[in-house]
Amino acid sequence: MGQIVIRTETDADYAIVREVNYCAFGNRDDEADLVERIRRSAEFIPELSLVAERDGSIAGHVLISKALIQNENMNTEVLVLAPIAVLPAYQRQGVGVELIREGLKRSRALGYPAVLLIGHPTYYPKFGFIPASRFGIELKQFPVPDEVFMANELHDGALTGIVGELKYPEAFAG
């Protein structure tokens, strides 16, 4: 297996990225459609739509986009990671790890306070994700267990004083 190269997605990648999401999620369109809705939305950040290449072809994709933490006093712009997809033939080989690491690095460099996600409670902590409830952030749009709704502070103390409800953008409503 060759080296994993992470780069920004281009328009020319759209069809293969759709295929990657379709195949990675059991031959269903939900996540591929989500990617397309996010790309058309105001929350899309082109520099945070990343592909992983291995052996000269795209093996995976991650999309990180804007969302808001809201309370009665303020709205705070944060990021959400979804979806992340790796072709079945390349799973469990570090492709997803490299996509997430680069995505977090770029998110930090862009100055955002945090990345939030709904994900597997034993996988994401290795990247610094902890239950968002520990920061006083809740999720009401999707009924998920506390341990799968997680946040990663991109800078020490970045979420201090930021409490409220994470609001996933309209693109996530389907």
N, C-alpha and C positions, 0 to 999 in steps of 0.2 A: 504494500500500500504506500502510495506516495504521500508527500507532505500536504498538509491542509493549508489552503490559502484563503483568508477571509478578505472580502472586498465589498464595496458598496454595490448594491443591485443597480443594474441599468435597465432601460426600457426593453432592450433586446433579451433580457432574462425573464420577462414576465411569463411567457408560456411555460418555460421549464420550471419556474418557481411555482406556478399553479400545479404542475404535475407532481413536484416534490411534496407539496402540501396534501394533494389528493392521495398519493401513495402512502405517505407517512401516517395518515389518519385513517387507514383501513378502507381506502377507495371510496371516500365520501367527500362531498364538495364543501362542507361547512367552513373549514378553515381556509380553503382556497378562495371561497367567496368573501370571507372576512378580510383577507389580505386585499382583495380588489376594492372592497368598500372603504377600507382605511386609506388606501392610496388616493381615492377620490375625495377624501375628507380634509377639512382644515387641520386636523390633528396629525396628519402625515408628516414625517420628518425624513426626507430622502436619505440623509446620511446614516439613519438608523434602520434602514432596510438592508440587511446584509446577507450575502450568500457565501457559502463555503464551497470551495472547489477542491476536489481531490482527483488526481490522475487526469486533470484537464477537463473535468465535467463537474457540474453543480451537484453537490451531494446533500446540501442542507440550506436552510433559510431561517432567519429570525427577523421579526418585526417589532420594533419598539416605537410607540407613538404617545402622543400627549393625552392626558386626562386631568381631572381636577379633584382636589380634596376640598370639600365645601363644608363650612359651618355657618352659623348665623352672622358671623362677623367678617369672613373673608373667603376668597377662593385662592387656592394655591395650585399652580401648575406643576404637575409631576409627570412621570412616564409610566406606561404599562407595557409589559413584555407579553406579547401574544400575537400570533402563534409562533412557536418554534417547531420546525419540522426537519427531519433527517430521513432520507430515503432508507427503507428497510435494510438494504445491502450494506449501508454504512453506519447503522446504529451500533452503539456500544464500542465505538472506535475513537471517541474524542471529538467528533465533529460538532456535536451540540455544545460541549464544554468550550471549545474554541469560539463558537458563535456567541455564546453568552458572555464570555470574558471580554471579547472585543466590543460587544454591545454595551456592556457596563462601562468599559474604558471610554468609549466615545460619549456615552451619556454624561459621565463625570466631566469630561472635557468641555461639553456644551453648557455646563453649569447648572444642570437640573439637580434638585435636592434628593430625589429618590426614584427608584423603579419599583413598581408593585406588580404582583402577578397572582394568578390562581394556578397552583402547581403542586407537584408531588412533595409531601412534607419531608421525605428523606433525601431527595435529590437537590433541591435548591439551597438548603442551608450551607453547603460547601462553597457557595458563591457569596455568602454573607446575608442571605435572606432569613428573616425571622418573622413569626406571626405579626401581622400589621396591628393587631389589637394591642400589642405591647407599646405601640406609639400612640394609642388612642385613635386609631383609624379603623373605621368599620366599613363593611360592604353590605348593602341592602338589596342591590339590583339582582344578585345571583345568590341563591341559597346554598352556601358552601360551608363546610366545617371550618372552624377558626384556624386550625393548623394548616390549611391549604391556601389561605389568603395571606400572602406574605409581602414584606417590604424590605428593601435594601437601601439604607442611607448611603448616598454616594459620597458624602463628606461627613466627618464626625459632627454630630449634633445638628445635621441639616433638617431633621424633622422635629427638633425641639420646639414646642409651642404650636406645632401644626397638628391639630386634631380635627376630626370630623368624618364625613362620609366620602369615600372614593366614588366618583361618578365616572363610570366608563362612558365614552362618547357614543353617540347615536349609531355609529358604524357597527358597534358590538351587539346592537339590538336585533340585527338580522333583517 
